[in-house]
Amino acid sequence: MSVALAALHEDGGYRRGLAARLAREHGGVARSWQRAVNEALKEYGAQTDTAVPQQTAEDL
């Protein structure tokens, strides 16, 4: 999750295709990275003091 959280901070928030990009850059499958991104979105929302979107990244 720390890699996904760092990517969210670098990108300034969620961007479509983030899980696929992380899978290409760090190995693994996009589905596993998607779970990490969803968890990181919760933490990112808390860190940036913004509301966590009602939709998860999978819903977008």
C-alpha positions as CSV (number, residue, x, y, z in Angstrom):
1,M,0.0,0.0,0.0
2,S,2.9,2.4,0.6
3,V,3.9,2.3,-3.0
4,A,0.3,3.0,-4.1
5,L,0.0,5.8,-1.5
6,A,3.3,7.4,-2.8
7,A,1.9,7.2,-6.3
8,L,-1.3,9.0,-5.3
9,H,0.8,11.8,-3.7
10,E,3.0,12.1,-6.8
11,D,-0.1,12.2,-9.1
12,G,-2.0,14.6,-6.8
13,G,-4.8,12.1,-6.4
14,Y,-6.4,9.2,-8.2
15,R,-5.8,8.8,-11.9
16,R,-7.5,6.2,-14.0
17,G,-5.1,3.3,-14.9
18,L,-3.0,3.8,-11.7
19,A,-3.2,0.1,-10.8
20,A,-2.1,-1.0,-14.3
21,R,0.8,1.5,-14.2
22,L,2.0,0.2,-10.8
23,A,1.7,-3.4,-12.1
24,R,3.9,-2.6,-15.1
25,E,6.4,-0.7,-13.0
26,H,6.6,-2.9,-9.9
27,G,5.4,-6.3,-11.1
28,G,2.3,-8.3,-10.1
29,V,-1.2,-8.2,-11.5
30,A,-3.3,-5.1,-11.8
31,R,-6.1,-6.6,-9.7
32,S,-3.8,-6.9,-6.7
33,W,-2.6,-3.3,-7.2
34,Q,-6.2,-2.2,-7.4
35,R,-6.8,-3.5,-3.9
36,A,-3.7,-1.6,-2.7
37,V,-4.9,1.6,-4.5
38,N,-8.3,1.3,-2.9
39,E,-6.8,1.1,0.6
40,A,-4.3,3.9,-0.2
41,L,-7.2,6.1,-1.3
42,K,-8.7,5.9,2.2
43,E,-5.4,6.9,3.7
44,Y,-4.8,9.6,1.1
45,G,-8.1,11.1,1.9
46,A,-7.3,11.2,5.6
47,Q,-3.9,12.6,5.0
48,T,-5.1,15.4,2.7
49,D,-8.0,16.1,5.0
50,T,-10.5,15.6,2.1
51,A,-13.5,13.5,1.9
52,V,-12.9,10.0,0.6
53,P,-15.0,9.6,-2.6
54,Q,-18.0,7.3,-2.2
55,Q,-16.9,5.4,-5.3
56,T,-13.8,3.2,-5.2
57,A,-11.3,3.3,-8.0
58,E,-12.9,0.2,-9.4
59,D,-16.2,2.0,-9.9
60,L,-14.7,4.7,-12.1
